[in-house]
Amino acid sequence: MGQYNTRIEECKPGMILSKDIYTDKGAILMKEGTVLSDFTIDKLVINNIEMVWVISEQDPGQNSPQDSTNDSPSVKETKKEYVKRIENIKTLFSNVLKDDSIELEQSANEISASIINSDKSTGDLLRCIRSLKSIGDYMYSHSLNVASICCLIGNWMKLSSKEVEELTIAGLLHDIGKAKVPRGILNKKTALTESESLEIKKHTQYGYDILKAKTGFSDDVCKGILMHHEREDGSGYPNGVKGDKINLIAKIISVADLYSMITLDRVYKRTDTPFSVFEIFESSASQKFDALTVYTLITNIAMYYIGDNVKLSNGLEGHIFYIDNEFISRPLIKLKDGTTLDLRVRKDIKILEII
């Protein structure tokens, strides 16, 4: 058993916090000795906690889940495209270090176009991202995840084709400023100093400066990248702006970023059920994220789970047959005996997993 300073996406249930965690205002968010669960890890993600000290029996970076061999042909094909895009994103980030702005812009446009023009179903895309959450460098796969979710949200919100294009590009490049942050800081396994934490937070400004000075991307795209860590209540960075002062692209990126971190990036997330995540979005996220964007995301994704078989916390099994848009995290379940269980009423029962 050892003590590790680990990134939040590598945390897994059962780890124990070895140091208190504080909010940006100095209040204790979670105490030393807390045994982590999926729910508490998600809470840390929502509060912008990127690294924590934990006690674990093994190095958090070991024994990541392996890719499934039971995928449908369409999911397998989607995975091939996904892996190819990650390789292209690695090249894109390297062009920032080479100061090759022409190649950067061209590559970003090509990758974004491949995402927008993909004929793969949303369900295949989400299953693909979920099962490949441990592949390659986190920064590259996360950038692709966020771009893909941004594209979905833009289409669901019925934005124009131009707006979807700009949104997808901004989602892809939202962390491009991290290419200017020393890799020793990004990959550091010990506790970050205050100056190192501040350096990482500068990635939004770095990204804005890179694109504004060296590419032809619109002001909306550049500001979306600058502001994607701003929050509706003013608790974000770099400038602490709130509400209407945050542009639409940034609002959508921030929701896609959170959804990706909670459900798609977490290497050790134990279940594939999104309903606990929907519950978090319906409650904790409501003050920090744009309500319309959150509602658009969770209502549309929830529809892909109607008909899925589930195991409940009371030991019973059934399938999801109705989801109320006012209570997305609490669907109605048709049990195997033919009776109906309404989770909107039975709040003591939760979906444990999709089977």
Buried (B, 14 or more C-beta within 10 A) or exposed (E): EEEBBBBBBBBBBBBBBBBEBEEEEEEEBBEEEBEBBBEBBBBBBBBBBBBBBBBBEEEBEEEEEEBEEEBEEBBBBBBEBBBEBBEBBBEBBBBBEEEBBEBBBBBBBEBBEBBBEBEBEBBBBBBBBBBBBBBBBBBBBBBBBBBBBBBBBBBBBEBEEEBBBBBBBBBBBBBBBBBBBEEEBBEBEEEBEEEBEEBBBBBBBBBBBBBBEBBEBBEBBBBBBBBBBBBBEBBBBBBEBBEEEBBBBBBBBBBBBBBBBBBBBBBBBBBBBBBBBBBBBBEBBBEBBBEEBBBBBBBBBBEBBEEBEBBBEEEBEBBBEEBBEEBBBBBBBBEEEEEEBBBEEBEEBBBBEBE
